[in-house]
């Protein structure tokens, strides 16, 4: 009977992992939705294909940064401190 118990334990672990995966996906989606709303992208009429292409470009930029070291990726993506000049893309659209 130990085999059934082991199978049940594995099934329970699988279900916990599936729930954890769902939770991680939901948190990630919420994170990107907040960023899109904050930047004003959520209000723009942009085709899904174009959004996909743009996000792939951003991901490639950060993957390239990972290859060059995290310090480089952080330095190129950090927000300016208060008082530092900001580009148009860095200006908040919160309203």
C-alpha positions as YAML, in Angstrom:
chain: A
units: angstrom
residues:
- id: 1
  name: UNK
  ca: [0.00, 0.00, 0.00]
- id: 2
  name: UNK
  ca: [3.03, 2.29, 0.31]
- id: 3
  name: UNK
  ca: [3.09, 2.75, -3.48]
- id: 4
  name: UNK
  ca: [-0.43, 4.25, -3.49]
- id: 5
  name: UNK
  ca: [0.51, 6.58, -0.67]
- id: 6
  name: UNK
  ca: [3.58, 7.66, -2.62]
- id: 7
  name: UNK
  ca: [1.49, 8.23, -5.77]
- id: 8
  name: UNK
  ca: [-1.01, 10.25, -3.74]
- id: 9
  name: UNK
  ca: [1.83, 12.31, -2.29]
- id: 10
  name: UNK
  ca: [3.18, 12.96, -5.77]
- id: 11
  name: UNK
  ca: [-0.29, 13.93, -7.02]
- id: 12
  name: UNK
  ca: [-0.64, 16.36, -4.10]
- id: 13
  name: UNK
  ca: [2.77, 17.87, -4.88]
- id: 14
  name: UNK
  ca: [1.82, 18.23, -8.54]
- id: 15
  name: UNK
  ca: [-1.40, 20.02, -7.61]
- id: 16
  name: UNK
  ca: [0.50, 22.36, -5.26]
- id: 17
  name: UNK
  ca: [2.97, 23.15, -8.03]
- id: 18
  name: UNK
  ca: [0.13, 23.80, -10.49]
- id: 19
  name: UNK
  ca: [-1.46, 26.22, -8.02]
- id: 20
  name: UNK
  ca: [1.88, 27.91, -7.44]
- id: 21
  name: UNK
  ca: [2.33, 28.23, -11.22]
- id: 22
  name: UNK
  ca: [-1.15, 29.77, -11.60]
- id: 23
  name: UNK
  ca: [-0.37, 32.22, -8.82]
- id: 24
  name: UNK
  ca: [2.96, 33.22, -10.36]
- id: 25
  name: UNK
  ca: [1.33, 33.77, -13.76]
- id: 26
  name: UNK
  ca: [-1.43, 35.89, -12.20]
- id: 27
  name: UNK
  ca: [1.10, 38.02, -10.27]
- id: 28
  name: UNK
  ca: [3.18, 38.48, -13.41]
- id: 29
  name: UNK
  ca: [0.10, 39.51, -15.40]
- id: 30
  name: UNK
  ca: [-0.88, 42.01, -12.69]
- id: 31
  name: UNK
  ca: [2.65, 43.44, -12.69]
- id: 32
  name: UNK
  ca: [2.65, 44.01, -16.43]
- id: 33
  name: UNK
  ca: [-0.90, 45.35, -16.40]
- id: 34
  name: UNK
  ca: [0.14, 47.94, -13.78]
- id: 35
  name: UNK
  ca: [3.16, 48.92, -15.89]
- id: 36
  name: UNK
  ca: [1.03, 49.22, -19.04]
- id: 37
  name: UNK
  ca: [-1.55, 51.33, -17.22]
- id: 38
  name: UNK
  ca: [1.07, 53.54, -15.57]
- id: 39
  name: UNK
  ca: [2.89, 54.16, -18.85]
- id: 40
  name: UNK
  ca: [-0.31, 54.89, -20.75]
- id: 41
  name: UNK
  ca: [0.04, 51.86, -23.04]
- id: 42
  name: UNK
  ca: [-3.21, 50.36, -21.79]
- id: 43
  name: UNK
  ca: [-5.12, 53.32, -23.23]
- id: 44
  name: UNK
  ca: [-3.45, 53.23, -26.66]
- id: 45
  name: UNK
  ca: [-4.88, 51.48, -29.68]
- id: 46
  name: UNK
  ca: [-2.00, 49.13, -30.44]
- id: 47
  name: UNK
  ca: [-2.46, 45.85, -32.29]
- id: 48
  name: UNK
  ca: [-1.65, 42.76, -30.23]
- id: 49
  name: UNK
  ca: [0.99, 41.75, -32.78]
- id: 50
  name: UNK
  ca: [2.73, 45.11, -32.34]
- id: 51
  name: UNK
  ca: [2.63, 44.83, -28.54]
- id: 52
  name: UNK
  ca: [4.10, 41.31, -28.81]
- id: 53
  name: UNK
  ca: [6.89, 42.56, -31.09]
- id: 54
  name: UNK
  ca: [7.74, 45.49, -28.80]
- id: 55
  name: UNK
  ca: [7.82, 43.28, -25.70]
- id: 56
  name: UNK
  ca: [10.05, 40.78, -27.49]
- id: 57
  name: UNK
  ca: [12.47, 43.63, -28.27]
- id: 58
  name: UNK
  ca: [12.47, 44.72, -24.63]
- id: 59
  name: UNK
  ca: [13.05, 41.15, -23.45]
- id: 60
  name: UNK
  ca: [15.94, 40.76, -25.90]
- id: 61
  name: UNK
  ca: [17.51, 43.97, -24.57]
- id: 62
  name: UNK
  ca: [17.38, 42.69, -21.00]
- id: 63
  name: UNK
  ca: [18.58, 39.21, -21.97]
- id: 64
  name: UNK
  ca: [21.56, 40.88, -23.63]
- id: 65
  name: UNK
  ca: [22.12, 42.78, -20.38]
- id: 66
  name: UNK
  ca: [22.07, 39.52, -18.42]
- id: 67
  name: UNK
  ca: [24.83, 38.16, -20.64]
- id: 68
  name: UNK
  ca: [26.89, 41.29, -19.97]
- id: 69
  name: UNK
  ca: [26.21, 41.16, -16.23]
- id: 70
  name: UNK
  ca: [23.40, 42.35, -14.01]
- id: 71
  name: UNK
  ca: [25.15, 45.63, -13.20]
- id: 72
  name: UNK
  ca: [24.91, 46.68, -16.85]
- id: 73
  name: UNK
  ca: [21.22, 45.74, -17.09]
- id: 74
  name: UNK
  ca: [20.47, 47.60, -13.86]
- id: 75
  name: UNK
  ca: [22.39, 50.70, -14.91]
- id: 76
  name: UNK
  ca: [20.61, 50.89, -18.26]
- id: 77
  name: UNK
  ca: [17.16, 50.35, -16.76]
- id: 78
  name: UNK
  ca: [17.30, 52.28, -13.48]
- id: 79
  name: UNK
  ca: [15.05, 55.27, -12.93]
- id: 80
  name: UNK
  ca: [16.71, 58.65, -12.44]
- id: 81
  name: UNK
  ca: [16.88, 59.96, -8.87]
- id: 82
  name: UNK
  ca: [14.77, 62.96, -7.95]
- id: 83
  name: UNK
  ca: [16.16, 66.05, -9.60]
- id: 84
  name: UNK
  ca: [17.82, 64.17, -12.46]
- id: 85
  name: UNK
  ca: [16.50, 64.96, -15.93]
- id: 86
  name: UNK
  ca: [14.07, 62.42, -17.38]
- id: 87
  name: UNK
  ca: [13.37, 61.47, -20.95]
- id: 88
  name: UNK
  ca: [9.84, 61.61, -22.32]
- id: 89
  name: UNK
  ca: [9.58, 57.84, -21.91]
- id: 90
  name: UNK
  ca: [10.43, 58.11, -18.19]
- id: 91
  name: UNK
  ca: [7.86, 60.76, -17.34]
- id: 92
  name: UNK
  ca: [4.96, 59.35, -15.33]
- id: 93
  name: UNK
  ca: [1.56, 59.25, -16.98]
- id: 94
  name: UNK
  ca: [-0.32, 58.74, -13.71]
- id: 95
  name: UNK
  ca: [-2.20, 62.00, -14.12]
...
